Amino acid sequence: MRLDGRTALVTGGGGPLGRAFGLALAGAGARVILTGRTEGPLAETAHLVGGEARTALCDVSDPGSVRALAAELADEDISLLVNNAGVAGPVRPLVDVEPDEWDDVFAVNVRGVYLMCRAFLPPMLAAARGDVVNVASVSGKRPLLNRTPYTASKMALLGLTRTLAGEVGPSGVSVNSLSPGPVRGPRMDRNFRLTAELTGCTVEEAEHDFASRAALGRLVEETEVARALLAMLAMPGLCGADIDLSAGMIAPA
């Protein structure tokens, strides 16, 4: 899949998955813009991506910050938006989750996608071309005990994707979601530690229990998710779809 001449904006660009997306998109010829809340990780990712990679600070949950980002990037012809920014939220039963913790998860995982689409879709609609890929999660489609805010936010994101695809598809813009399973990396390591603390098992047992629910019996790698993004962009008829990349993750019996 070649993306020469296209400019891609990736939120959460300083994280491990944002880095994998940036590298894959640049490798396919796209000009990459990375945005996030912290300059250091963004600069590191931009250095790895190389070329004409650009960084811009933004808190996707803050309307003012998103407006400022849109103004800063007004000179860019962005035709690909990857809504990758997300937070994992608390790992505990719903009755022990505080309202502000719930709101923090939805502010980034759902409101952030809404704000970014609201800001960057109009130029795509005017040009009658573009792609939006929302990074959801297999956890939005199956139970994940003690992670209710996260799973609820990802299910909401799937609904947002399908409805938005119907709204903007007739104008030539495709909206889809990519739902990874558990991706090997710091976030899952954190979740395994918290699960071990909550249940009394070891971290290794928590990881094995989680991975064993997948048909392939393993976690997904960041590079696999990035390759899936490119594969989606290579399918011009894909719109309103959700691609599951979970190593065959299924709901526990």
N, C-alpha and C positions, 0 to 999 in steps of 0.2 A: 504494500500500500504506500503510494507516494502522496505527500501533502505539500509539495513544492508550491510556493506562492501563497500559502495559507498561514494565518496567524492564530495561534491557540492560546487561550487564557486558562490557566490552571490554578484553582484555589487550593489552599492547603499545600502550596508548592514547596514548603520547607520540610514537610514530613517524608517518611520513607516511601509511601505510595505516590505522593506528589513528585518525588524525585524520579521514581520509575516511569511515571507518565511523561515527565519532561524529557527524559533521555529517549524514550521511545518515539515521541512526537518529533523531536529534533532529528533523530535518526531517520525518520521518514521524510525529512525535508521541511518541516514546519518551522516558522519563527515562533518561539515560545516566550510567553510572559508568565511569570510566576508571582503569585500573590499570597500573602499570609500575614500573620500578626507580628512576627519576629524577624528582624533583618538578618541576623547571623545565619540561621538555617537557609533562608532564601538565597543569600549570597553564596553559600556553599553549594547549593543545588545548581545555581546559575553557572558557577565555575565548572562543575562537572558537565553540564549540558553544553557549555561553550558556545561558539558562534555568536549570534546576535541575541542571545537570551537576555531578557529584561526582567527586573524585579520591581515590585510596587507593594508597599505596605497597605493592608486593609483588614479590618475586622468585619467579616461578612454578616455578622449579626446586627451591625450598627448601620442604620439607613444613611446617616451622614457620612460615615466612612466609605460606604459603597458609592454614594454620589460623588465624593471626592475622587475615588478611583476612576469612575467613568469619565470625569473631567480630565484627569491626568492622562488617560489613555484615549482621549478623543481623536488623536492623530493616528491611531492604529486601526487597521481594517480587520477587526476580530471576527472571524467566521466560525470559530470553534470554541465553545465554552465547556470546560470540564469542571463540574461542581464536585470537587473532591474533599473540601474542608468538612471536618466532622469531629465530634467529641464522643468518647465512649460512655461517659456518665458513670453513675454509682453502680456498684455491684453489691446489691442487698435486696431483701424483699421489698415489695412496693410499699407496705405499711411503714417501712423505716426510711423511705425516701422523702427528703424535705422538698417543699414546693419550689424553692429557689433552685434546687438541683434539677428538678424536672424541667423548669423553665430554661435553665442554662443549656440543656441538651437540645430542646426544641428550637432555641434561639439560633443555634449554629446549624443543626442538621436539617431543619425545615425552613425556618424564616430566612436563613442565610441563602438558601437556594432560591427562594422566592425573590429576595432583594436583588441577587445577581442576575437572574433572568429578567426581572423588571428593568434593570439598568442596561443590559447588553443585548437584549432581543430586538429592540426597535431598529438599530442599523441593519441587522440581519433580515428583518422583515422588509425593510426598504429595498435591500439588495436582492430580495427573493432567493436567498441561499444561506445556508448555515447549519450547524449541528450543535446540539446541546446534549451532553452526556452527564447524567446525574449518577454519582457513585452511591448506590444504596447498599443493601446487604442481604444475604440469605436469611439473616436474623429477622428481617421484616416479613418473612414468609413462613416461619416455623417458630415453635416455642424456644425461648432462651431464658431459663429460670433465673430470677434475681437481676434481670436486666430490662425491666419493663420500660423505663424511659427510652432506652436506645431502640428496642424493638418497635415500640410504638412510633418513634420518629421515622424509622426507616420504612415502616408500612405507610405512613403518611406521605413519604417521598415517592413511593410507587404510585400512589393515587395522584399526586401532583404531576408526575411524569406523563401518565396516560392522558390526563385531562388536558394538559398543556400541549401535548402532541396533536390532539384534535383541534385545538385552537389555532396553532401556528402552522400545522402541516400544509393546509391549503395555500399558504403563502410561500412554500418552498423550503421551510425550515424543519428539520427532523429533530425530535426530542426522544431520547431513549434512556434507559437506566442500565447500569452494570452492577450486578449483585455478587460481590465476592463472598466466599465463605471465609473462615478464619484465615487471615493472612499472617504468615510467619513474620514476627518483628516485635518491636518494643511494646506496642499496644497490647498484643495478645499475651506477651510475657507478663505485663501488668495484670491483665485479667486473670491469668492463671494463678498469680500470687494472691490476689484478692479472693478468688474462689477457694484456694487452699486454706486461707485464714478463716473463711466463713464456714467451711465444711469440715475442717480438721484433717483433710488429706494432705499429701505432699504436693508440691508444685508439679513434679513429674507425673503424678497420678491424675492431677487435674488436666494436664495437657493430653495425656493418653486417653482419658475418658472423653474429652472433647473431640479429638481427632478420630477416635474409633467410631464416631457417628457418621463419618463420611465413607462413602462406598470405596474410595481409594485408600482410606485409612491414614490420611495425612493432611497437613495444612497446605494452603495454597501459597505459592511464592509470589513476591511483588512483581517480578518480571513476567509471570504468567498473566497477571491482571493487566499489565501494560500491553502485552501482546493482544489480549482480548479487546482492549480499546481500539487498537489499530484494525483488528478484524471487523469490529462493528462499523468503523468508518469506511471499510471496503465494501459494505453492503448498502448501496444507495436506496434500496427499497425498505430499509429498516426504519420504522417510525412507530412510536408508542409501544415499543417492545422492552422487555426486561431480559437481559442475558445473565443466566446463572453460571457462575464460575466458582463452584464450591467443593470440587473433588467429590461430588455426589453426596453432599450433606443432607441428611434426612432428619425428620423429627424423631426424638427419642421415643421408644415404646412406652 
